[in-house]
Structures are given as structure tokens and as C-alpha cells.
């Protein structure tokens, strides 16, 4: 009889599984081959962008580069030769008192822009809540912005002229003493033109504010009413923080529009009686006085002013995320 082997070796434990090898560890990863489909998917978006980028460079960046070049010349817009005079145009512009006077005219339109923003915000807040004839009033406020600027200028030209609609209305109300030379008096002409600008552009700010207010969740108003908040509290704590970005955009548009105003004073007065704006002065230098180099320098300075004001505004009112919830 055989005896069992007491010195037999025990069975070996199973080896632990090897850890998974990451891609690229121990072997090189081949790049994806450039197939026809991959080439098509990569090139096609650039083909769609080729035309708009080409038009942008041709119609925007190339003229801007030429404008910088013209600002350092004495070109009159006709001669083929352009003599380089360096920063002479800029020196003349900053030493001419007339340039500062036309810039001061923009202050009237800046004040008018602030007034139109206040009016637009007031009506946008009221009409964002339910009321009778709500859509009718929205259309009435926005309608002036749809009109052509030249048409608006001629309408208000007849309104402010001597014996015009405004004078007749004041006489009908027994206020003959209030009739003035609205466009003939240098003290009143810019106020009258700024009021015309307020009437026309209030609708644009109204639409911006109304859209921003209506994007605020209605649950916030319901919760505020349950907490006993009135309309003023809702405006101050819900509406104003909710439209902060749109308000900052309106400020930028107001400042740039005040500096670059052209249509209304050009149509109604032609820049007479002290109503000449900076843009009207620039156009006059280029096409009436044949000083294209000086006009180019003025246009560049206006661009720098707008960019500087926009940068300051972004620092004062940074574009931060607003969380109302």
C-alpha cells in the first residue's frame, strides 16, 4: 500500500491581473490618416468664412489703414501725389479752438441721451407688467425709431420753424410769450436738436430695456410679492440688477451716438447757428475745404475717444454675471 506524500508542494496562488495599459504607454499611437472626409470637414468651414472675411478686410480694415496713412498727409482728395507732413494735422486739430467748440456741442446730445434712457426705462418698466392697451403703447413708443432720420429732421424742421406747429400750439394754449426762435437762437438750437434726438431714439432704448426686463423669471416677482415688496422694491432689487448688462450697452451707445451725431443737425440746420457737430465739421473739412488729411486725423481722434470712453465705462460698470435667484 502506498503512503501519501506529505512533502508535496502547495498549489500556487493565481497571479493578480496586470493593470490596464494606457493608450500610448509602451507603444506609439499613430496619427489619424488624412482621409478625404477629414480634409473636407476641416477645409469647408474656412471656405464659408473666406468671402465674409475677405469683404471685412476689403471694406473695413483696408480703408482704416488708408485713413491712418491719409492723416499724416496734406492730401486734398484730388491730387495723385500725397505729401507726408507727419503729425501736423493732429497738431493743428488740437490747437484749433473750433475743434473744441464742436466737441462741446456733443454734450447737449449726451444729456439728451441720458434723458431718453430714463424715459425708456420708465416706460419699459411700466409696460413690462400687464395693463390695458399694452401693445398699443409699445408700438407708439417704438414707432419713431422706425422712421428715416431725414424724414424726422424735416418733420421737426416745420415744428420748430417760426410760426410753425410748436408756435401755433403755444398760441392756441395762450402761451404766446413762450414762443422763441427755436432754431435761430444759438442758445436754443442745440437744445431743440437734442430734443428731436430724444424723440427719435427713445424707442431703441425702450426695446432693449423691455426685452431685458421680460427675460427676468416671473417667479422672482411672485416671491417678492409674497414677501410684501411693492413695485419700487421690485424695480430696485430685481429689475435694475437684471438689466445691468443691457444698461451698460445703452450707455456705450449713448456716448458714441452723442459724439458721432450727424443726421438731425445736418438736415435741420446744416450746422448753422452754433449747431455744427464734430462729424459735420469732419465732413466739411473733407468735401468742402478739400482737407482730407485733416479730416482723416479728426476721424481717428473720434475713434480713439469712443474707444477710450468705452474702456472707462467697462471699468466703471464691469460685465459681471448677475444671479438673481
VENHUMO-V652060 format. One record per backbone hydrogen bond with DSSP energy under -1.0 kcal/mol. CO is the residue of the C=O (numbers start at 0). NH is the residue of the N-H. If there is no record, write none. Layout:
# VENHUMO-V652060
CO:NH  CO:NH
This chain:
# VENHUMO-V652060
21:24  32:34  34:38  35:39  36:40  37:41  38:42  39:43  42:46  43:47  44:48  45:49  48:52  49:53  50:54  51:55  52:56  53:57  54:58  55:59  55:60  56:61  59:63  60:64  61:65  62:66  63:67  64:68  65:69  66:70  68:71  69:72  71:84  71:85  74:292  82:73  86:90  87:91  88:92  89:93  95:98  96:100  97:101  98:102  99:103  100:104  103:106  104:107  105:109  106:110  107:111  108:112  109:113  110:114  111:115  112:116  113:117  114:118  115:119  116:120  117:121  118:122  119:123  120:124  121:125  122:126  125:128  132:136  133:137  134:138  135:139  136:140  137:141  138:142  142:145  147:151  148:152  149:153  150:154  151:155  152:156  153:157  154:158  155:159  157:164  158:165  160:163  163:167  164:168  165:169  166:170  167:171  168:172  169:174  170:173  174:177  175:178  179:181  180:184  184:187  184:188  187:191  188:192  189:193  190:194  191:195  192:196  193:197  194:198  195:199  196:200  197:201  200:204  201:205  202:206  203:207  204:208  205:209  206:210  207:211  208:212  209:213  212:215  216:219  217:221  218:222  219:223  220:224  221:225  222:226  223:228  224:227  229:233  230:234  231:235  232:236  233:237  233:238  234:239  237:241  238:242  242:246  243:247  244:248  245:249  246:250  247:251  248:252  249:253  250:254  251:255  252:256  253:257  254:258  255:259  261:265  262:266  263:267  264:268  264:269  264:270  268:271  276:280  277:281  278:282  279:283  280:284  281:285  282:286  283:287  283:288  284:290  290:294  291:295  292:296  293:297  294:298  295:299  296:300  297:301  298:302  299:303  300:304  301:305  302:306  303:307  304:308  305:309  306:310  307:311  308:312  309:313  310:314  311:315  312:316  317:319
